[in-house]
Amino acid sequence: MTTAKWGFWVLIFCLSVSVVVLAYAYIRPVKNPEDVALEFIADSPTFKWDGVEDSLKVVEKVRVGEDEWIVKVEFVCTHSGYGDRTGRVVLPVLTRHTAEVKVVKGIVVEAVIDGVWDELGQKPLPEKTC
C-alpha cells in the first residue's frame, strides 16, 4: 500500500472516531445541576478536610442561561478556613459556608465559597476595591 493510501485510511479512521466522540457528547444525558454541585462540593478540598456530611444541602438553584445554572450549596465545617488546611493553624469552630457553584452543561466552571474563596483555583479571590 502506498503512503497516500495509508494517509487516506488514517484520515478516515480519525474522522470516524471524531464522529463517535461528538455523537456521544451530543446524546449523553446532562446530570441534574443540583447533583453536579453537591458532588463537586462533597469532593472539594474545603469540604473533604472537615465538612459535616449531614450539613451539605442545596438552598437555591437559578437558571442563568441555556443549560447554565447557579446552585447555592450550604455546608458546615468543624474548623475555620478554606481548602486543604493540613499543617495550618486553624480554629476548632463550627463554620457555616455558602458556595455558589456555576454549572454549565453538567460541568462545574466556577465555584466560590463565602464570596472570598475560589474553590476551583484553591486561592482567595482578589479583594474588591471601590
PyMOL commands that place a pseudoatom at each C-alpha (Angstrom):
pseudoatom trace, name=CA, resn=MET, resi=1, chain=A, elem=C, hetatm=0, pos=[0.000, 0.000, 0.000]
pseudoatom trace, name=CA, resn=THR, resi=2, chain=A, elem=C, hetatm=0, pos=[1.323, 3.427, -0.858]
pseudoatom trace, name=CA, resn=THR, resi=3, chain=A, elem=C, hetatm=0, pos=[1.867, 6.223, 1.622]
pseudoatom trace, name=CA, resn=ALA, resi=4, chain=A, elem=C, hetatm=0, pos=[-1.057, 8.143, 0.167]
pseudoatom trace, name=CA, resn=LYS, resi=5, chain=A, elem=C, hetatm=0, pos=[-3.418, 5.212, 0.724]
pseudoatom trace, name=CA, resn=TRP, resi=6, chain=A, elem=C, hetatm=0, pos=[-2.184, 4.792, 4.322]
pseudoatom trace, name=CA, resn=GLY, resi=7, chain=A, elem=C, hetatm=0, pos=[-2.724, 8.504, 4.893]
pseudoatom trace, name=CA, resn=PHE, resi=8, chain=A, elem=C, hetatm=0, pos=[-6.221, 8.239, 3.474]
pseudoatom trace, name=CA, resn=TRP, resi=9, chain=A, elem=C, hetatm=0, pos=[-7.171, 5.316, 5.774]
pseudoatom trace, name=CA, resn=VAL, resi=10, chain=A, elem=C, hetatm=0, pos=[-5.661, 7.043, 8.812]
pseudoatom trace, name=CA, resn=LEU, resi=11, chain=A, elem=C, hetatm=0, pos=[-7.710, 10.144, 7.983]
pseudoatom trace, name=CA, resn=ILE, resi=12, chain=A, elem=C, hetatm=0, pos=[-10.895, 8.048, 7.611]
pseudoatom trace, name=CA, resn=PHE, resi=13, chain=A, elem=C, hetatm=0, pos=[-10.210, 6.352, 10.960]
pseudoatom trace, name=CA, resn=CYS, resi=14, chain=A, elem=C, hetatm=0, pos=[-9.619, 9.682, 12.749]
pseudoatom trace, name=CA, resn=LEU, resi=15, chain=A, elem=C, hetatm=0, pos=[-12.790, 11.159, 11.278]
pseudoatom trace, name=CA, resn=SER, resi=16, chain=A, elem=C, hetatm=0, pos=[-14.784, 8.099, 12.353]
pseudoatom trace, name=CA, resn=VAL, resi=17, chain=A, elem=C, hetatm=0, pos=[-13.501, 8.344, 15.920]
pseudoatom trace, name=CA, resn=SER, resi=18, chain=A, elem=C, hetatm=0, pos=[-14.316, 12.071, 15.963]
pseudoatom trace, name=CA, resn=VAL, resi=19, chain=A, elem=C, hetatm=0, pos=[-17.874, 11.419, 14.811]
pseudoatom trace, name=CA, resn=VAL, resi=20, chain=A, elem=C, hetatm=0, pos=[-18.390, 8.816, 17.552]
pseudoatom trace, name=CA, resn=VAL, resi=21, chain=A, elem=C, hetatm=0, pos=[-16.984, 11.139, 20.237]
pseudoatom trace, name=CA, resn=LEU, resi=22, chain=A, elem=C, hetatm=0, pos=[-19.136, 14.060, 19.085]
pseudoatom trace, name=CA, resn=ALA, resi=23, chain=A, elem=C, hetatm=0, pos=[-22.233, 11.868, 18.918]
pseudoatom trace, name=CA, resn=TYR, resi=24, chain=A, elem=C, hetatm=0, pos=[-21.636, 10.668, 22.483]
pseudoatom trace, name=CA, resn=ALA, resi=25, chain=A, elem=C, hetatm=0, pos=[-21.129, 14.229, 23.725]
pseudoatom trace, name=CA, resn=TYR, resi=26, chain=A, elem=C, hetatm=0, pos=[-24.343, 15.306, 21.996]
pseudoatom trace, name=CA, resn=ILE, resi=27, chain=A, elem=C, hetatm=0, pos=[-26.579, 12.488, 23.229]
pseudoatom trace, name=CA, resn=ARG, resi=28, chain=A, elem=C, hetatm=0, pos=[-25.195, 11.879, 26.733]
pseudoatom trace, name=CA, resn=PRO, resi=29, chain=A, elem=C, hetatm=0, pos=[-27.666, 12.961, 29.354]
pseudoatom trace, name=CA, resn=VAL, resi=30, chain=A, elem=C, hetatm=0, pos=[-26.712, 16.074, 31.273]
pseudoatom trace, name=CA, resn=LYS, resi=31, chain=A, elem=C, hetatm=0, pos=[-26.841, 15.483, 35.009]
pseudoatom trace, name=CA, resn=ASN, resi=32, chain=A, elem=C, hetatm=0, pos=[-29.079, 17.491, 37.285]
pseudoatom trace, name=CA, resn=PRO, resi=33, chain=A, elem=C, hetatm=0, pos=[-27.185, 20.711, 38.174]
pseudoatom trace, name=CA, resn=GLU, resi=34, chain=A, elem=C, hetatm=0, pos=[-28.019, 20.242, 41.861]
pseudoatom trace, name=CA, resn=ASP, resi=35, chain=A, elem=C, hetatm=0, pos=[-26.402, 16.795, 41.879]
pseudoatom trace, name=CA, resn=VAL, resi=36, chain=A, elem=C, hetatm=0, pos=[-23.355, 18.119, 39.993]
pseudoatom trace, name=CA, resn=ALA, resi=37, chain=A, elem=C, hetatm=0, pos=[-22.913, 20.963, 42.512]
pseudoatom trace, name=CA, resn=LEU, resi=38, chain=A, elem=C, hetatm=0, pos=[-23.367, 18.681, 45.534]
pseudoatom trace, name=CA, resn=GLU, resi=39, chain=A, elem=C, hetatm=0, pos=[-20.868, 16.135, 44.177]
pseudoatom trace, name=CA, resn=PHE, resi=40, chain=A, elem=C, hetatm=0, pos=[-18.370, 18.886, 43.429]
pseudoatom trace, name=CA, resn=ILE, resi=41, chain=A, elem=C, hetatm=0, pos=[-18.566, 20.403, 46.918]
pseudoatom trace, name=CA, resn=ALA, resi=42, chain=A, elem=C, hetatm=0, pos=[-18.511, 16.975, 48.607]
pseudoatom trace, name=CA, resn=ASP, resi=43, chain=A, elem=C, hetatm=0, pos=[-15.259, 16.201, 46.742]
pseudoatom trace, name=CA, resn=SER, resi=44, chain=A, elem=C, hetatm=0, pos=[-13.750, 19.679, 47.199]
pseudoatom trace, name=CA, resn=PRO, resi=45, chain=A, elem=C, hetatm=0, pos=[-10.734, 20.216, 49.483]
pseudoatom trace, name=CA, resn=THR, resi=46, chain=A, elem=C, hetatm=0, pos=[-12.638, 22.582, 51.789]
pseudoatom trace, name=CA, resn=PHE, resi=47, chain=A, elem=C, hetatm=0, pos=[-15.409, 20.074, 52.485]
pseudoatom trace, name=CA, resn=LYS, resi=48, chain=A, elem=C, hetatm=0, pos=[-13.258, 16.925, 52.398]
pseudoatom trace, name=CA, resn=TRP, resi=49, chain=A, elem=C, hetatm=0, pos=[-10.915, 18.302, 55.054]
pseudoatom trace, name=CA, resn=ASP, resi=50, chain=A, elem=C, hetatm=0, pos=[-13.558, 18.576, 57.779]
pseudoatom trace, name=CA, resn=GLY, resi=51, chain=A, elem=C, hetatm=0, pos=[-17.024, 19.031, 56.314]
pseudoatom trace, name=CA, resn=VAL, resi=52, chain=A, elem=C, hetatm=0, pos=[-20.024, 17.708, 58.213]
pseudoatom trace, name=CA, resn=GLU, resi=53, chain=A, elem=C, hetatm=0, pos=[-21.747, 15.195, 55.890]
pseudoatom trace, name=CA, resn=ASP, resi=54, chain=A, elem=C, hetatm=0, pos=[-25.305, 15.854, 57.074]
pseudoatom trace, name=CA, resn=SER, resi=55, chain=A, elem=C, hetatm=0, pos=[-24.943, 19.618, 56.613]
pseudoatom trace, name=CA, resn=LEU, resi=56, chain=A, elem=C, hetatm=0, pos=[-24.448, 19.549, 52.820]
pseudoatom trace, name=CA, resn=LYS, resi=57, chain=A, elem=C, hetatm=0, pos=[-27.588, 20.850, 51.069]
pseudoatom trace, name=CA, resn=VAL, resi=58, chain=A, elem=C, hetatm=0, pos=[-28.767, 22.878, 48.091]
pseudoatom trace, name=CA, resn=VAL, resi=59, chain=A, elem=C, hetatm=0, pos=[-30.541, 26.044, 49.186]
pseudoatom trace, name=CA, resn=GLU, resi=60, chain=A, elem=C, hetatm=0, pos=[-31.141, 27.702, 45.826]
pseudoatom trace, name=CA, resn=LYS, resi=61, chain=A, elem=C, hetatm=0, pos=[-30.936, 26.962, 42.088]
pseudoatom trace, name=CA, resn=VAL, resi=62, chain=A, elem=C, hetatm=0, pos=[-31.217, 29.700, 39.457]
pseudoatom trace, name=CA, resn=ARG, resi=63, chain=A, elem=C, hetatm=0, pos=[-31.150, 29.220, 35.711]
pseudoatom trace, name=CA, resn=VAL, resi=64, chain=A, elem=C, hetatm=0, pos=[-28.935, 31.884, 34.146]
pseudoatom trace, name=CA, resn=GLY, resi=65, chain=A, elem=C, hetatm=0, pos=[-28.837, 30.616, 30.556]
pseudoatom trace, name=CA, resn=GLU, resi=66, chain=A, elem=C, hetatm=0, pos=[-29.319, 27.616, 28.302]
pseudoatom trace, name=CA, resn=ASP, resi=67, chain=A, elem=C, hetatm=0, pos=[-28.016, 24.653, 30.346]
pseudoatom trace, name=CA, resn=GLU, resi=68, chain=A, elem=C, hetatm=0, pos=[-26.409, 27.177, 32.729]
pseudoatom trace, name=CA, resn=TRP, resi=69, chain=A, elem=C, hetatm=0, pos=[-27.186, 27.260, 36.449]
pseudoatom trace, name=CA, resn=ILE, resi=70, chain=A, elem=C, hetatm=0, pos=[-26.011, 28.903, 39.649]
pseudoatom trace, name=CA, resn=VAL, resi=71, chain=A, elem=C, hetatm=0, pos=[-26.513, 26.469, 42.519]
pseudoatom trace, name=CA, resn=LYS, resi=72, chain=A, elem=C, hetatm=0, pos=[-26.102, 27.680, 46.107]
pseudoatom trace, name=CA, resn=VAL, resi=73, chain=A, elem=C, hetatm=0, pos=[-24.891, 24.981, 48.472]
pseudoatom trace, name=CA, resn=GLU, resi=74, chain=A, elem=C, hetatm=0, pos=[-24.600, 25.345, 52.232]
pseudoatom trace, name=CA, resn=PHE, resi=75, chain=A, elem=C, hetatm=0, pos=[-22.431, 23.201, 54.487]
pseudoatom trace, name=CA, resn=VAL, resi=76, chain=A, elem=C, hetatm=0, pos=[-20.661, 23.249, 57.837]
pseudoatom trace, name=CA, resn=CYS, resi=77, chain=A, elem=C, hetatm=0, pos=[-17.003, 22.566, 58.591]
pseudoatom trace, name=CA, resn=THR, resi=78, chain=A, elem=C, hetatm=0, pos=[-15.574, 21.852, 62.039]
pseudoatom trace, name=CA, resn=HIS, resi=79, chain=A, elem=C, hetatm=0, pos=[-12.688, 24.329, 61.631]
pseudoatom trace, name=CA, resn=SER, resi=80, chain=A, elem=C, hetatm=0, pos=[-12.156, 27.795, 60.176]
pseudoatom trace, name=CA, resn=GLY, resi=81, chain=A, elem=C, hetatm=0, pos=[-10.576, 28.365, 56.773]
pseudoatom trace, name=CA, resn=TYR, resi=82, chain=A, elem=C, hetatm=0, pos=[-10.764, 27.075, 53.224]
pseudoatom trace, name=CA, resn=GLY, resi=83, chain=A, elem=C, hetatm=0, pos=[-9.158, 24.384, 51.117]
pseudoatom trace, name=CA, resn=ASP, resi=84, chain=A, elem=C, hetatm=0, pos=[-6.814, 21.738, 52.468]
pseudoatom trace, name=CA, resn=ARG, resi=85, chain=A, elem=C, hetatm=0, pos=[-5.696, 23.191, 55.793]
pseudoatom trace, name=CA, resn=THR, resi=86, chain=A, elem=C, hetatm=0, pos=[-3.216, 20.473, 56.667]
pseudoatom trace, name=CA, resn=GLY, resi=87, chain=A, elem=C, hetatm=0, pos=[-0.296, 21.979, 58.615]
pseudoatom trace, name=CA, resn=ARG, resi=88, chain=A, elem=C, hetatm=0, pos=[-2.024, 25.331, 59.101]
pseudoatom trace, name=CA, resn=VAL, resi=89, chain=A, elem=C, hetatm=0, pos=[-3.195, 26.848, 62.347]
pseudoatom trace, name=CA, resn=VAL, resi=90, chain=A, elem=C, hetatm=0, pos=[-6.997, 26.751, 62.320]
pseudoatom trace, name=CA, resn=LEU, resi=91, chain=A, elem=C, hetatm=0, pos=[-9.621, 27.393, 64.948]
pseudoatom trace, name=CA, resn=PRO, resi=92, chain=A, elem=C, hetatm=0, pos=[-11.757, 24.429, 66.049]
pseudoatom trace, name=CA, resn=VAL, resi=93, chain=A, elem=C, hetatm=0, pos=[-15.072, 26.186, 65.499]
pseudoatom trace, name=CA, resn=LEU, resi=94, chain=A, elem=C, hetatm=0, pos=[-18.171, 25.176, 63.538]
pseudoatom trace, name=CA, resn=THR, resi=95, chain=A, elem=C, hetatm=0, pos=[-18.079, 27.304, 60.408]
pseudoatom trace, name=CA, resn=ARG, resi=96, chain=A, elem=C, hetatm=0, pos=[-21.087, 27.645, 58.082]
pseudoatom trace, name=CA, resn=HIS, resi=97, chain=A, elem=C, hetatm=0, pos=[-20.179, 28.126, 54.431]
pseudoatom trace, name=CA, resn=THR, resi=98, chain=A, elem=C, hetatm=0, pos=[-22.197, 29.043, 51.347]
pseudoatom trace, name=CA, resn=ALA, resi=99, chain=A, elem=C, hetatm=0, pos=[-20.849, 28.033, 47.949]
pseudoatom trace, name=CA, resn=GLU, resi=100, chain=A, elem=C, hetatm=0, pos=[-22.089, 29.451, 44.657]
pseudoatom trace, name=CA, resn=VAL, resi=101, chain=A, elem=C, hetatm=0, pos=[-21.428, 26.820, 42.018]
pseudoatom trace, name=CA, resn=LYS, resi=102, chain=A, elem=C, hetatm=0, pos=[-21.864, 27.627, 38.328]
pseudoatom trace, name=CA, resn=VAL, resi=103, chain=A, elem=C, hetatm=0, pos=[-22.782, 24.528, 36.314]
pseudoatom trace, name=CA, resn=VAL, resi=104, chain=A, elem=C, hetatm=0, pos=[-22.756, 24.660, 32.504]
pseudoatom trace, name=CA, resn=LYS, resi=105, chain=A, elem=C, hetatm=0, pos=[-23.953, 21.589, 30.584]
pseudoatom trace, name=CA, resn=GLY, resi=106, chain=A, elem=C, hetatm=0, pos=[-23.296, 19.403, 33.607]
pseudoatom trace, name=CA, resn=ILE, resi=107, chain=A, elem=C, hetatm=0, pos=[-19.780, 20.714, 34.270]
pseudoatom trace, name=CA, resn=VAL, resi=108, chain=A, elem=C, hetatm=0, pos=[-18.675, 22.971, 37.141]
pseudoatom trace, name=CA, resn=VAL, resi=109, chain=A, elem=C, hetatm=0, pos=[-16.999, 26.031, 35.624]
pseudoatom trace, name=CA, resn=GLU, resi=110, chain=A, elem=C, hetatm=0, pos=[-16.875, 28.232, 38.726]
pseudoatom trace, name=CA, resn=ALA, resi=111, chain=A, elem=C, hetatm=0, pos=[-17.191, 27.683, 42.477]
pseudoatom trace, name=CA, resn=VAL, resi=112, chain=A, elem=C, hetatm=0, pos=[-16.864, 30.455, 45.051]
pseudoatom trace, name=CA, resn=ILE, resi=113, chain=A, elem=C, hetatm=0, pos=[-17.211, 29.893, 48.789]
pseudoatom trace, name=CA, resn=ASP, resi=114, chain=A, elem=C, hetatm=0, pos=[-18.468, 32.732, 51.006]
pseudoatom trace, name=CA, resn=GLY, resi=115, chain=A, elem=C, hetatm=0, pos=[-17.705, 35.217, 48.232]
pseudoatom trace, name=CA, resn=VAL, resi=116, chain=A, elem=C, hetatm=0, pos=[-13.989, 35.090, 49.094]
pseudoatom trace, name=CA, resn=TRP, resi=117, chain=A, elem=C, hetatm=0, pos=[-12.542, 31.684, 48.092]
pseudoatom trace, name=CA, resn=ASP, resi=118, chain=A, elem=C, hetatm=0, pos=[-12.100, 30.253, 44.579]
pseudoatom trace, name=CA, resn=GLU, resi=119, chain=A, elem=C, hetatm=0, pos=[-12.642, 26.526, 45.170]
pseudoatom trace, name=CA, resn=LEU, resi=120, chain=A, elem=C, hetatm=0, pos=[-11.606, 25.563, 41.628]
pseudoatom trace, name=CA, resn=GLY, resi=121, chain=A, elem=C, hetatm=0, pos=[-8.354, 27.526, 41.804]
pseudoatom trace, name=CA, resn=GLN, resi=122, chain=A, elem=C, hetatm=0, pos=[-7.812, 26.895, 45.535]
pseudoatom trace, name=CA, resn=LYS, resi=123, chain=A, elem=C, hetatm=0, pos=[-6.969, 30.512, 46.242]
pseudoatom trace, name=CA, resn=PRO, resi=124, chain=A, elem=C, hetatm=0, pos=[-8.546, 33.632, 47.726]
pseudoatom trace, name=CA, resn=LEU, resi=125, chain=A, elem=C, hetatm=0, pos=[-10.408, 35.891, 45.342]
pseudoatom trace, name=CA, resn=PRO, resi=126, chain=A, elem=C, hetatm=0, pos=[-8.839, 39.298, 44.782]
pseudoatom trace, name=CA, resn=GLU, resi=127, chain=A, elem=C, hetatm=0, pos=[-10.243, 41.916, 47.139]
pseudoatom trace, name=CA, resn=LYS, resi=128, chain=A, elem=C, hetatm=0, pos=[-12.643, 44.325, 45.503]
pseudoatom trace, name=CA, resn=THR, resi=129, chain=A, elem=C, hetatm=0, pos=[-11.676, 47.973, 45.619]
pseudoatom trace, name=CA, resn=CYS, resi=130, chain=A, elem=C, hetatm=0, pos=[-14.073, 50.891, 45.317]
for i in range(1, 130): cmd.bond("trace and resi %d" % i, "trace and resi %d" % (i + 1))
show_as sticks, trace
zoom trace
